[in-house]
Each structure stands twice: as structure tokens, then as C-alpha cells.
């Protein structure tokens, strides 16, 4: 033995008082290399200033509170700094995730979510069968998909076994899938395509109002200002969601000859194509309906819809695949919404690393986190 080094560890509180363990830990000298090493202790992991029981409590509290609250209030309850708590969360999340198996993953959803204001994005990849987050990384280029494929292999998965990827119309993601997941078919998320239809409709409405204000005023002559205000929201909503004012406003629009009326009809027709596909769920009929819509959109003399029709035609097969078997990134979008809620509650996360750690803690269904130290002991019969 070389000497003893006095060390202290924060332990579980004793009533309302902080409890600390103090011990003189032996250090030994290796006879071969001459290096001095501190012996491990059974109540704490090497290098930590907390006992394993305290760290397990901290993680259990963080897991419970961080679903609704940021890390800082959880740290305040534990009477430690948020930086100390972040270190513990990151350590145990990384440790638990390293033990996860991705064997058999076949259907994934890829999307992006903003980490903070500006061009700062996180790419997330979810297992759409198991409903869990598989991978998250900074950026939204094709390299993020390659990084996912490499991580999949590390966790026992096979990129060649991934047979379906649901995503938006990102050229970068499509390039990454083509390189890293060569056996996977791409389907474009139906909500993203319908949202593009709404965006094209809004472009037509804005262009018409800006370029032809007299025609718009003449067409809506007799409609009161409130009806005109309701028109915007009525066009964006589905008919089942209209209130009385929006219903009245949409009747005005449908009786008019405005370009906005044709744009709304095209948007609703695209929605109907998807609704029919959910009912019949056949590739042939979905392709037939979509081709009919593309033909109408290309002849409508509305530039935003002509552009959208070309975009869909160029990606026709992937769009049709997204119409079938209820394939969508709805689950991914829902999880991204939860992450954004957490980010707002925390008033943002300091680093992308913090954001990704919370994403794994909330959404990955990690099975190898430390047990709660206050959980009931098993009864031995």
C-alpha cells in the first residue's frame, strides 16, 4: 500500500439533513509499471463524488420530473447544481443505451427538430414498430443517416434489414438512405405532402390578394369584415372543424370565381386522395387517383400547384408508398412535440448534448437504468 487518501461522498439525506460518507481510501503502487492507483469502494463508482444510491435517486427523480419539468428544479430538490445532475444523467443514459439492442429493426421514421433558434437542428430516428427513439444527432444532412446506420450496427442491428423509411421530402435524407440503407424503400409522409398542398394554397391566396386586390374585393362584395377574417382560417381547416362564421365565409368563397377558390378545391382534392387510399389501401388505385390529381394540378394555371404537381410526379413511387398501410411520421411528429415542450419548459438547453440526452431519457424506453433506491424489496417466501 502506498498511502491513504481521505475522500467524501454525498449520500441519501437523513431526514431533512444532508448525509455524507467520509473514508480514507487506500492507494497502491503497481510493481510492474509503478503507477499509483486508488482502490475502488463498494458504495460509489470510480471518480464520482456521490454514492451509487444517491445517483440512483437523482436519476429516478430526474426521470420523473424531467418528463414535465426542466433539470434545474430537479437539481434544486436534490440540493445539488444542475451541472452535477446533468453529468449523472448523461452517464447513466449513455450506459443504459449502450446495452440496448436494435436487432430486428425494419421500419424507421426520420425527421428533424430544432434545438434552438436559427439553423440548429437535431436529426431523430425512431423505430416505428417499437415506438421508441433509436438515434439522435446534430445536423440534418445525409451524414446523419450514415451515422445512424453505424450506430445501428453497434447495437446489433443490420442496415440491410431496414426495409422501409418514412420521412419528409429531404434530398439530404434521401441521399443518406440510398447510401446507408440500400434495401429500404422510402415513403414520403402523408402529412408532409398535405401540408405542402396547404402551403401552395396559401401562396395562391397571398399572390391573388397582392396582385388583384380589386377582383378579390369585388368577389367578396357584401361580405362583412368578420366573414373575410374567417376566410383565412376556414381555408386552412378541414370542413369538420369549421365554426359557424367559417362555414359562412367558405360559402362566400365557393360561390366566387377567385383563384383562391380553385386552390382550396385542389387542396381538398389532395386530402381526399389520401382519405380514399386509407380505405382501399391498394397501390394501383392510389396511383390512379394521384395521377388524376397531378393532371388537374398541372392544368390549373396556378403556379404553386403546378410546382407541387411536378414535385410529387418526380417522387411519385415514394409518395404512393406513403399513402398505404397507414404509413406516416405522426408518431415522430408527436414525439418531437414533446421535446419542444420540454425545451420551452427548460427555456432551452445549453448544449445539443443536453437536448439529445433528454430525448433519449424521455423517448428511448431505456431498460437498463438504475433501480430506484426506495423501491420495495422483493419478498422472499
ABEGO torsion letter per residue (X at the ends): XABBBBBBBBBBBBEABBBBBBBBBBBBBBAAAGBBBBBBBAABBBGBABBAAAAAAAAAAAAAAAAABBAAAAAAAAGBBAAAAAAAAAAAAAAAAAABBABGBABBBBBBBBABBEBBBBBBBBBAAAGBBABBBBEABAAAAAAAAAAAAAAGBBAAABABBBBBBBAAAAAAAAAABAABBBBBBAAAAAAAAAAAAAAAAAAAAAABAAAAAAAABGBBAAAAAAAAAAAABBAAABBAAAAAAAAAAAABABAAAAAAAAAAAAAAAAAAAAAAGBAAAAAAAAAAAAAAAAAAGBAAAAAAAAAAAAAAAAAAAAABGGBBAAAAAAAAAAAAAAAAAAGEBABAAAAAAAAAAAAAGBAABBBBAABBBBBBX
